[in-house]
């Protein structure tokens, strides 16, 4: 009889054990992750430099176009049309080069951000395994957690781990 009660108690305890679940606010985590902040700053500097370059090239081209308009008044119509076509082509080439540089910068930025997201996911997974979590859910904008107690919020712990590893 004693053995049956002990077995029943063990089965009851085993069935009552809940799985360990936590959640991370994805938006807060990414907003506070220093590597992501640094990458955004780096690409903002690059984007600002590209914008200045674009403005400078555009101004130079506009000045050249204005000078051409003045010069075209003293040219024959056929010669003016020929040079106008050359100016248009030059403008298109400049526009295409600037657009390619924009796209290249966007691709570089996206690649780095994708790498950061992968690193964050790996760290969350490692944290979950190390700390015995069955599930770690994602919250924030577009996340799957609509409500969670603060005790289950792992965001600050994971941000600290990520930032500490990034500092090294």
MARBA-3410 file (N, C-alpha, C, O; in Angstrom, 1 decimal):
168
0.8,-1.2,0.0,0.0,0.0,0.0,0.9,1.3,0.0,0.6,2.2,-0.7 ~ 1.9,1.2,0.8,2.9,2.3,0.9,3.5,2.6,-0.5,3.6,3.7,-0.9 ~ 3.9,1.5,-1.1,4.5,1.6,-2.4,3.6,2.2,-3.5,4.0,3.0,-4.3 ~ 2.3,1.9,-3.4,1.3,2.5,-4.3,1.2,4.0,-4.1,1.1,4.7,-5.0 ~ 1.2,4.4,-2.8,1.0,5.8,-2.5,2.3,6.6,-3.0,2.1,7.6,-3.5
3.5,6.0,-2.8,4.7,6.6,-3.2,4.7,6.8,-4.8,5.1,7.8,-5.3 ~ 4.3,5.7,-5.4,4.3,5.7,-6.9,3.3,6.7,-7.4,3.5,7.5,-8.3 ~ 2.1,6.7,-6.7,1.0,7.7,-7.1,1.5,9.1,-6.9,1.3,10.0,-7.7 ~ 2.3,9.4,-5.8,2.8,10.7,-5.5,3.8,11.1,-6.6,3.8,12.3,-7.0 ~ 4.7,10.2,-7.0,5.7,10.5,-8.0,5.0,10.8,-9.3,5.4,11.8,-10.0
4.0,10.0,-9.7,3.3,10.2,-11.0,2.6,11.6,-10.9,2.6,12.3,-11.9 ~ 2.0,11.9,-9.8,1.3,13.1,-9.6,2.2,14.3,-9.7,1.9,15.3,-10.4 ~ 3.4,14.2,-9.1,4.4,15.3,-9.2,4.9,15.5,-10.6,5.0,16.6,-11.1 ~ 5.1,14.4,-11.2,5.7,14.4,-12.6,4.6,15.0,-13.6,5.0,15.8,-14.5 ~ 3.4,14.7,-13.4,2.3,15.3,-14.2,2.0,16.7,-13.9,1.5,17.4,-14.8
2.4,17.2,-12.7,2.1,18.6,-12.4,3.2,19.5,-12.8,3.0,20.7,-12.8 ~ 4.4,18.9,-13.1,5.5,19.8,-13.5,5.1,20.5,-14.8,4.7,19.9,-15.8 ~ 5.3,21.8,-14.7,5.0,22.6,-15.9,6.2,22.9,-16.7,7.3,22.9,-16.1 ~ 6.1,23.1,-18.0,7.2,23.5,-18.8,7.6,24.9,-18.5,6.7,25.7,-18.3 ~ 8.9,25.2,-18.6,9.4,26.5,-18.3,9.3,27.3,-19.6,9.8,27.0,-20.6
8.5,28.5,-19.5,8.3,29.3,-20.6,8.7,30.7,-20.3,8.4,31.3,-19.2 ~ 9.3,31.4,-21.2,9.7,32.8,-21.1,9.4,33.5,-22.4,9.0,32.9,-23.4 ~ 9.6,34.8,-22.4,9.4,35.6,-23.6,10.4,36.7,-23.7,10.9,37.2,-22.7 ~ 10.6,37.2,-24.9,11.5,38.3,-25.2,10.8,39.3,-26.0,10.1,39.0,-27.0 ~ 10.9,40.6,-25.6,10.3,41.7,-26.4,11.3,42.0,-27.5,12.3,42.6,-27.3
11.0,41.5,-28.7,12.0,41.6,-29.8,12.3,43.1,-30.1,13.5,43.4,-30.4 ~ 11.4,44.0,-30.1,11.6,45.4,-30.4,12.6,46.0,-29.4,13.5,46.6,-29.7 ~ 12.3,45.8,-28.1,13.1,46.3,-27.0,14.5,45.7,-27.1,15.5,46.4,-27.0 ~ 14.6,44.4,-27.3,15.9,43.8,-27.4,16.7,44.4,-28.5,17.9,44.7,-28.3 ~ 16.2,44.5,-29.7,16.9,45.1,-30.8,17.3,46.5,-30.6,18.3,47.0,-31.0
16.3,47.3,-30.0,16.6,48.7,-29.7,17.7,48.9,-28.7,18.4,49.9,-28.8 ~ 17.9,47.9,-27.9,18.9,48.1,-26.8,20.2,47.3,-27.1,21.2,47.4,-26.3 ~ 20.3,46.5,-28.2,21.5,45.8,-28.5,22.5,46.7,-29.1,22.3,47.2,-30.2 ~ 23.6,46.8,-28.5,24.6,47.8,-28.9,25.2,47.5,-30.3,25.5,48.5,-31.0 ~ 25.4,46.3,-30.6,25.9,46.0,-32.0,25.0,46.5,-33.0,25.4,47.1,-34.0
23.7,46.3,-32.8,22.7,46.8,-33.8,22.7,48.3,-33.9,22.6,48.9,-34.9 ~ 22.8,49.0,-32.7,22.9,50.4,-32.6,24.1,50.9,-33.4,24.1,51.9,-34.2 ~ 25.3,50.2,-33.2,26.5,50.6,-33.9,26.4,50.4,-35.4,26.9,51.3,-36.1 ~ 25.8,49.3,-35.8,25.7,49.1,-37.2,24.8,50.2,-37.9,25.1,50.7,-39.0 ~ 23.7,50.5,-37.2,22.8,51.5,-37.7,23.5,52.9,-37.8,23.4,53.6,-38.8
24.3,53.2,-36.8,25.1,54.5,-36.9,26.1,54.5,-38.0,26.2,55.5,-38.7 ~ 26.8,53.3,-38.2,27.8,53.2,-39.2,27.1,53.4,-40.6,27.6,54.2,-41.5 ~ 25.9,52.8,-40.8,25.3,52.9,-42.1,24.6,54.3,-42.3,24.4,54.8,-43.4 ~ 24.3,55.0,-41.2,23.7,56.3,-41.3,24.8,57.3,-41.8,24.6,58.1,-42.6 ~ 26.0,57.1,-41.2,27.2,57.9,-41.7,27.4,57.7,-43.2,27.7,58.6,-43.9
27.4,56.4,-43.6,27.6,56.1,-45.0,26.5,56.7,-45.9,26.8,57.2,-47.0 ~ 25.3,56.6,-45.4,24.2,57.1,-46.2,24.2,58.6,-46.3,23.9,59.2,-47.3 ~ 24.6,59.2,-45.2,24.8,60.7,-45.2,25.9,61.1,-46.2,25.7,62.1,-46.9 ~ 27.0,60.4,-46.2,28.1,60.7,-47.1,27.6,60.5,-48.6,28.0,61.3,-49.4 ~ 26.9,59.4,-48.8,26.4,59.2,-50.1,25.4,60.3,-50.6,25.4,60.7,-51.7
24.6,60.7,-49.6,23.6,61.8,-50.0,24.4,63.1,-50.3,24.0,63.8,-51.2 ~ 25.4,63.4,-49.6,26.2,64.6,-49.9,26.9,64.5,-51.3,26.9,65.4,-52.0 ~ 27.4,63.3,-51.5,28.0,63.0,-52.8,27.0,63.2,-53.9,27.2,63.8,-55.0 ~ 25.8,62.6,-53.7,24.7,62.7,-54.7,24.3,64.2,-54.9,24.1,64.6,-56.1 ~ 24.2,65.0,-53.9,23.9,66.4,-54.0,25.0,67.1,-54.8,24.7,68.0,-55.6
26.2,66.9,-54.4,27.3,67.5,-55.1,27.3,67.2,-56.6,27.5,68.1,-57.4 ~ 27.1,65.9,-56.9,27.1,65.5,-58.3,25.9,66.2,-59.1,26.1,66.6,-60.2 ~ 24.8,66.2,-58.4,23.6,66.8,-59.0,23.8,68.2,-59.3,23.4,68.8,-60.3 ~ 24.3,69.0,-58.3,24.6,70.4,-58.5,25.5,70.6,-59.6,25.3,71.5,-60.4 ~ 26.6,69.9,-59.7,27.6,70.0,-60.8,26.9,69.8,-62.1,27.1,70.5,-63.1
26.1,68.7,-62.2,25.4,68.4,-63.4,24.4,69.5,-63.8,24.3,69.9,-65.0 ~ 23.7,70.0,-62.8,22.7,71.1,-63.1,23.5,72.4,-63.6,23.0,73.0,-64.5 ~ 24.6,72.7,-63.1,25.4,73.8,-63.5,25.8,73.6,-65.0,25.8,74.5,-65.8 ~ 26.2,72.4,-65.3,26.7,72.0,-66.6,25.5,72.1,-67.6,25.7,72.6,-68.7 ~ 24.3,71.7,-67.1,23.1,71.8,-68.0,22.7,73.2,-68.2,22.3,73.6,-69.4
22.8,74.1,-67.2,22.5,75.5,-67.4,23.5,76.2,-68.4,23.1,77.0,-69.2 ~ 24.8,75.8,-68.2,25.8,76.3,-69.1,25.5,75.9,-70.5,25.7,76.6,-71.5 ~ 25.1,74.7,-70.7,24.8,74.1,-72.0,23.6,74.9,-72.6,23.6,75.2,-73.8 ~ 22.6,75.2,-71.8,21.4,75.9,-72.3,21.8,77.3,-72.9,21.4,77.7,-73.9 ~ 22.7,77.9,-72.2,23.2,79.2,-72.6,24.0,79.1,-73.9,23.8,79.8,-74.9
24.8,78.1,-73.9,25.7,77.8,-75.1,24.8,77.4,-76.3,25.2,77.7,-77.4 ~ 23.8,76.6,-76.0,22.9,76.0,-77.1,22.2,77.1,-77.9,21.9,76.9,-79.1 ~ 22.0,78.3,-77.3,21.3,79.4,-78.1,22.2,79.9,-79.3,21.6,80.4,-80.2 ~ 23.5,79.7,-79.1,24.3,80.2,-80.2,24.7,79.0,-81.2,25.5,79.3,-82.1 ~ 24.2,77.8,-81.0,24.5,76.7,-81.8,23.4,76.5,-82.9,22.3,77.0,-82.8
23.8,75.7,-83.9,22.8,75.3,-84.9,21.8,74.3,-84.2,22.2,73.7,-83.2 ~ 20.6,74.2,-84.7,19.6,73.4,-84.0,20.1,71.9,-84.0,19.9,71.2,-83.0 ~ 20.7,71.4,-85.1,21.1,70.0,-85.1,22.2,69.8,-84.1,22.3,68.7,-83.5 ~ 23.2,70.7,-84.1,24.3,70.6,-83.1,23.8,70.6,-81.7,24.3,69.9,-80.8 ~ 22.8,71.5,-81.4,22.3,71.7,-80.1,21.5,70.4,-79.7,21.7,69.9,-78.5
20.8,69.8,-80.6,20.0,68.5,-80.3,21.0,67.4,-80.0,20.8,66.6,-79.2 ~ 22.1,67.4,-80.8,23.1,66.3,-80.6,23.7,66.4,-79.2,23.9,65.4,-78.5 ~ 24.1,67.6,-78.8,24.7,67.8,-77.5,23.7,67.6,-76.4,24.0,67.2,-75.3 ~ 22.5,68.0,-76.7,21.4,67.8,-75.7,21.2,66.3,-75.4,21.1,65.9,-74.3 ~ 21.2,65.5,-76.5,21.1,64.0,-76.3,22.3,63.5,-75.5,22.1,62.6,-74.7
23.5,64.0,-75.8,24.7,63.6,-75.0,24.5,64.0,-73.5,24.9,63.2,-72.7 ~ 24.0,65.1,-73.2,23.8,65.6,-71.9,22.7,64.6,-71.2,22.9,64.3,-70.0 ~ 21.7,64.3,-71.9,20.7,63.4,-71.3,21.3,62.1,-71.0,21.1,61.5,-69.9 ~ 22.1,61.5,-71.9,22.7,60.2,-71.7,23.7,60.3,-70.5,23.7,59.4,-69.6 ~ 24.4,61.4,-70.4,25.3,61.6,-69.2,24.5,61.6,-67.9,24.9,61.0,-66.9
23.4,62.3,-67.9,22.5,62.4,-66.8,22.0,61.0,-66.4,21.9,60.7,-65.2 ~ 21.6,60.2,-67.4,21.1,58.9,-67.1,22.2,58.0,-66.5,22.0,57.3,-65.5 ~ 23.4,58.1,-67.0,24.5,57.3,-66.5,24.8,57.7,-65.0,25.0,56.9,-64.2 ~ 24.8,59.0,-64.8,25.1,59.5,-63.4,24.0,58.9,-62.5,24.3,58.5,-61.4 ~ 22.7,59.0,-62.9,21.6,58.6,-62.1,21.7,57.1,-61.8,21.5,56.6,-60.7
22.1,56.3,-62.8,22.3,54.9,-62.6,23.4,54.5,-61.7,23.2,53.6,-60.8 ~ 24.5,55.2,-61.8,25.6,55.0,-60.9,25.2,55.3,-59.4,25.5,54.5,-58.5 ~ 24.5,56.4,-59.2,24.1,56.8,-57.9,23.1,55.8,-57.3,23.1,55.4,-56.2 ~ 22.2,55.3,-58.2,21.2,54.3,-57.8,21.9,53.0,-57.4,21.5,52.3,-56.4 ~ 22.9,52.6,-58.2,23.7,51.4,-57.8,24.4,51.5,-56.5,24.4,50.6,-55.7
24.9,52.7,-56.2,25.6,52.9,-54.9,24.6,52.8,-53.8,24.9,52.3,-52.7 ~ 23.4,53.4,-54.0,22.3,53.3,-53.0,21.9,51.8,-52.7,21.8,51.4,-51.6 ~ 21.7,51.1,-53.8,21.3,49.7,-53.7,22.4,48.9,-53.0,22.1,48.0,-52.1 ~ 23.7,49.1,-53.3,24.8,48.4,-52.7,24.8,48.7,-51.2,25.0,47.8,-50.4 ~ 24.6,50.0,-50.8,24.6,50.3,-49.4,23.5,49.6,-48.7,23.6,49.2,-47.6
22.3,49.6,-49.3,21.1,48.9,-48.7,21.4,47.4,-48.5,21.1,46.9,-47.5 ~ 22.0,46.8,-49.5,22.3,45.4,-49.4,23.3,45.1,-48.3,23.2,44.1,-47.6 ~ 24.3,45.9,-48.2,25.3,45.8,-47.2,24.7,45.9,-45.8,24.9,45.1,-44.9 ~ 23.8,46.9,-45.7,23.1,47.1,-44.4,22.2,45.9,-44.1,22.1,45.5,-42.9 ~ 21.5,45.4,-45.1,20.6,44.3,-44.8,21.3,43.0,-44.4,20.9,42.3,-43.6
22.5,42.8,-45.1,23.3,41.7,-44.8,23.8,41.7,-43.3,23.7,40.7,-42.6 ~ 24.2,42.9,-42.9,24.7,43.0,-41.5,23.6,42.8,-40.5,23.7,42.2,-39.5 ~ 22.4,43.4,-40.8,21.2,43.3,-39.9,20.8,41.8,-39.9,20.4,41.3,-38.8 ~ 20.8,41.1,-41.0,20.4,39.7,-41.0,21.4,38.9,-40.1,21.0,38.0,-39.4 ~ 22.7,39.3,-40.2,23.7,38.6,-39.4,23.4,38.8,-37.9,23.5,37.9,-37.0
23.0,40.1,-37.5,22.7,40.4,-36.1,21.5,39.6,-35.7,21.5,39.1,-34.6 ~ 20.5,39.6,-36.5,19.2,38.8,-36.1,19.6,37.4,-35.9,19.1,36.8,-34.9 ~ 20.4,36.8,-36.7,20.8,35.4,-36.6,21.5,35.2,-35.2,21.3,34.2,-34.5 ~ 22.4,36.1,-34.9,23.2,36.1,-33.7,22.3,36.1,-32.5,22.5,35.4,-31.5 ~ 21.3,37.0,-32.6,20.4,37.2,-31.4,19.5,35.9,-31.3,19.4,35.4,-30.1
19.1,35.3,-32.3,18.3,34.1,-32.3,19.1,33.0,-31.6,18.7,32.2,-30.8 ~ 20.4,32.9,-32.1,21.3,31.8,-31.5,21.5,32.0,-30.0,21.5,31.1,-29.3 ~ 21.7,33.3,-29.6,21.9,33.6,-28.2,20.6,33.2,-27.4,20.8,32.7,-26.3 ~ 19.5,33.5,-27.9,18.2,33.2,-27.2,18.1,31.7,-27.1,17.7,31.2,-26.0 ~ 18.4,31.0,-28.1,18.3,29.5,-28.1,19.3,29.0,-27.1,18.9,28.1,-26.3
20.5,29.5,-27.1,21.5,29.0,-26.1,21.1,29.3,-24.7,21.3,28.5,-23.8 ~ 20.5,30.5,-24.5,20.0,30.9,-23.1,18.9,29.9,-22.7,18.9,29.5,-21.5 ~ 18.0,29.6,-23.6,16.9,28.7,-23.3,17.4,27.3,-22.9,17.0,26.8,-21.9 ~ 18.4,26.8,-23.6,18.9,25.5,-23.3,19.6,25.5,-22.0,19.4,24.6,-21.2 ~ 20.5,26.5,-21.8,21.3,26.6,-20.6,20.4,26.7,-19.3,20.7,26.2,-18.3
19.3,27.4,-19.5,18.5,27.7,-18.3,17.2,26.9,-18.2,16.3,27.2,-17.4 ~ 17.1,25.9,-19.0,16.0,24.9,-18.9,14.7,25.3,-19.4,13.6,24.9,-18.9 ~ 14.7,26.2,-20.3,13.4,26.7,-20.9,12.9,25.7,-22.0,13.7,25.3,-22.8 ~ 11.6,25.4,-21.9,11.0,24.6,-23.0,10.7,25.5,-24.2,10.8,25.1,-25.3 ~ 10.3,26.7,-23.9,9.9,27.7,-24.9,10.3,29.1,-24.5,10.2,29.5,-23.3
10.8,29.8,-25.5,11.0,31.3,-25.3,10.3,31.9,-26.5,10.6,31.7,-27.7 ~ 9.3,32.7,-26.2,8.4,33.3,-27.2,8.9,34.7,-27.5,9.6,35.3,-26.7 ~ 8.5,35.1,-28.7,8.9,36.5,-29.1,7.7,37.4,-28.9,6.6,37.1,-29.3 ~ 7.9,38.6,-28.3,6.9,39.6,-28.1,7.2,40.8,-28.8,8.1,40.9,-29.6 ~ 6.5,41.9,-28.5,6.7,43.2,-29.2,5.8,43.3,-30.4,4.9,42.5,-30.6
6.1,44.2,-31.3,5.4,44.4,-32.5,5.4,43.1,-33.4,6.5,42.7,-33.7 ~ 4.3,42.6,-33.7,4.3,41.4,-34.5,4.6,40.1,-33.8,4.8,39.0,-34.5 ~ 4.9,40.2,-32.5,5.2,39.0,-31.8,4.0,38.1,-31.4,2.9,38.5,-31.7 ~ 4.3,37.0,-30.8,3.2,36.1,-30.4,2.7,36.2,-29.0,1.8,35.5,-28.6 ~ 3.4,37.0,-28.2,3.0,37.2,-26.8,2.1,38.4,-26.6,2.5,39.5,-26.9
0.9,38.1,-26.3,0.0,39.3,-26.0,0.0,39.7,-24.6,-0.2,40.9,-24.3 ~ 0.3,38.8,-23.7,0.5,39.1,-22.3,1.5,38.1,-21.7,1.5,37.0,-22.0 ~ 2.3,38.6,-20.8,3.2,37.8,-20.0,3.6,38.5,-18.8,3.7,39.7,-18.8 ~ 3.8,37.8,-17.7,4.2,38.4,-16.4,5.6,38.8,-16.6,6.4,38.3,-17.3 ~ 6.0,39.8,-15.8,7.3,40.3,-15.8,8.3,39.3,-15.4,9.5,39.3,-15.8
7.9,38.3,-14.6,8.8,37.3,-14.2,9.2,36.4,-15.3,10.3,35.8,-15.3 ~ 8.4,36.3,-16.4,8.7,35.5,-17.6,9.4,36.3,-18.7,9.8,35.8,-19.7 ~ 9.6,37.6,-18.4,10.2,38.5,-19.4,11.8,38.4,-19.3,12.4,38.8,-18.3 ~ 12.4,37.8,-20.3,13.8,37.5,-20.4,14.6,38.6,-21.1,15.8,38.5,-21.3 ~ 13.9,39.6,-21.6,14.5,40.6,-22.5,15.8,41.2,-21.9,16.8,41.2,-22.5
15.7,41.8,-20.7,16.8,42.5,-20.1,18.0,41.6,-19.9,19.1,42.0,-20.1 ~ 17.7,40.3,-19.5,18.8,39.4,-19.3,19.6,39.1,-20.6,20.8,39.0,-20.6 ~ 18.8,38.9,-21.6,19.4,38.5,-22.9,20.1,39.7,-23.5,21.2,39.6,-24.2 ~ 19.5,40.9,-23.4,20.2,42.1,-23.9,21.6,42.3,-23.2,22.6,42.6,-23.8 ~ 21.6,42.0,-21.8,22.8,42.1,-21.1,23.9,41.1,-21.6,25.0,41.5,-21.8
23.4,39.9,-21.8,24.4,38.9,-22.3,24.9,39.3,-23.7,26.1,39.2,-24.0 ~ 24.0,39.7,-24.6,24.4,40.1,-25.9,25.4,41.3,-25.9,26.5,41.3,-26.5 ~ 25.1,42.3,-25.1,25.9,43.5,-25.0,27.3,43.2,-24.4,28.3,43.7,-24.8 ~ 27.3,42.3,-23.4,28.5,41.9,-22.7,29.4,41.2,-23.7,30.6,41.4,-23.8 ~ 28.8,40.3,-24.5,29.6,39.5,-25.5,30.1,40.4,-26.6,31.2,40.3,-27.1
29.3,41.4,-27.0,29.7,42.4,-28.0,30.9,43.2,-27.6,31.7,43.6,-28.4 ~ 30.9,43.6,-26.3,31.9,44.5,-25.8,33.3,43.8,-25.8,34.3,44.4,-26.0 ~ 33.2,42.4,-25.7,34.5,41.6,-25.8,35.0,41.6,-27.2,36.0,41.0,-27.4
END
